[in-house]
Amino acid sequence: MDLFNSPEFAGVVAVVFIVLVIWANRCSKCGKLFTCKIRSRTLTSEGYTHSWEVDEKTQRGKSVSRYTYNYDVTYVCSKCGYEYSASTSSSYRLPCGYFSDENPADAAKNGRGCFNPLTWLGWLNPVAWWRWIPGKRYLLLLPVFFFIGMIAFDSEVLFYPTHWQDFLEDYVEFLLEPLSPRENWRAQLQFVEGRWQTQRRISEFRRVEYETWEDSLPENATVVEKTTKQRLLQSYYYTYSTATKPDTWVRYSIDTWVPVETLTASGTGLPIAYPDSPVATFSGEAVYGVQRSEEPSVTYSLVFKEIESERIYWVETIGFIRKEDRYFAWQREISETAYHTLTKSSQPLPARVYYDSYDKAPHIYIYVDDVPY
C-alpha cells in the first residue's frame, strides 16, 4: 500500500500513461499528433451458424449459435494523407442456448436445431456495447482531461503533491455535487467583521441553604434538618425501574460565594475592552457581605462572506485544516489567537463549508499554514 500511496509512483504512472496515449495517436509517417481520422468502416457478416452439442453430464442436447464477421477500418492522416488499414475477423459464441430433454439426433431430424427462445438476451454482449460507443479512440484521453480538471479545480495539488488523495476526494465531491444536496464544498471566504463580548461576574460571600441526599452532602455543610423520603433505586442498566427505598433527605447551610451581578461589554474589531470592576480587590478572610470580582471571560464571533455567492456566514466556532499535512483541527470556540489572526487577514481565505442535516448551521474550516490555537 505504501507503493500505491507514493506520489512518485503516481507521477510515473501518469507520465507513462500520457506518453502511451500520445504515441498511439501519432502518424507514423509525418509524426503529427491526433491527425488520423476514420475514412471508412466496413462490417462484413457471414451470418449465424447453428449446431447441436451434447452435455456430457446430463446427456441433453443444446442449441448453439455462432456469429462470424469481418470488420475493416481505414484511417487517413489529415496532414500527410497517409492511409492506415485495420482488419478484424472473429467468430464467437453468442451468450444464449438451452438444453432440451430430447435426443439430439431426434431434435435435429425434427428441425429444432435452429430454435432458440433466448435470442433477445443478445444485447447483454459487451462486444455489441463497445461497437456502438462513438469516438472510442478518444476514450483514453478521459483520464488526462480528468487530471487537468483536478489541477484547474485546485492548483494547490502542485504545491502539496503528497496529499493528492485529499485533493482527489475534493474534486470527486465537486463533480458529484449536481447528483446530491450541496452540503460540503470548497469556497473562498472574505473576512468581514470580528465581534467580541466580555463578561465579568461579581460574587458575594453569603450563607445559603440547599437540599440534597445525605450521601451527597458537602464537607463544610451544616445540617439544618433531616427527613426521610422515598428514593429511586440506582440502576446500571438501560432499563426503566420504579422501585424505591427509604433514604435520608437533608436540608443544609453552607458558606460560599454567590454570583450577584454580571457585567458585560461588547464591540467589534480590536482592541478588546473588559468591564471595569466596581469592587476593590479582595484579600484576607471572607466575611458575610464581602464582594469580589471574578476573572473576566470573552467570547468571539466572526463574520465571513463567500466571494462567489456573496453568502454571509456568522460563526461562533471555527476549525482549521493545515495545508502541510492536512491536519484536521476540529471545530471549537474561537480562541484569542485565532481571532487576532483572522481579523488581520486581508486576502481571501481558502476554506471548506459544511452543513449539518439536523440544524443547517454552517461549519467553517479554514486552510492555514499553521493552526492558530
Buried (B, 14 or more C-beta within 10 A) or exposed (E): EEEEEEEEEBEEEEEEBBEEBEEEBBBEEEEBEBBBEEEEEEEEEEEEEBEBEBEEEEEBBBBBBBBBBEBBBBBBBEBEEBEBEEEEEEEEEBEBBEBBEBEBEEBBEEEBBEEBEEEEEEEEBEEEEEEEEEEEEEEBBEEBEEBEEBEEBBEBBEEBEEBBEBBBEBBEBBEEEEEEEEEBBBBBBBBEEBBBBBBBBBBBBBEEEBEEEEEEBEEEBEEEEEEEEEEEEEEEEEEEEEEEEEBBBBBBEBBBBEEEEEBEBEEEEEEBEBBEBEEEEEEEEBEEEBBBBBEBEBBBBBBBBBEEEEEEBEBEBBBBBBBEEBEEBEBEEBEEEBBBBBBEEEEBBBBBBBBEEEEEEBBBBBBBEEBBB
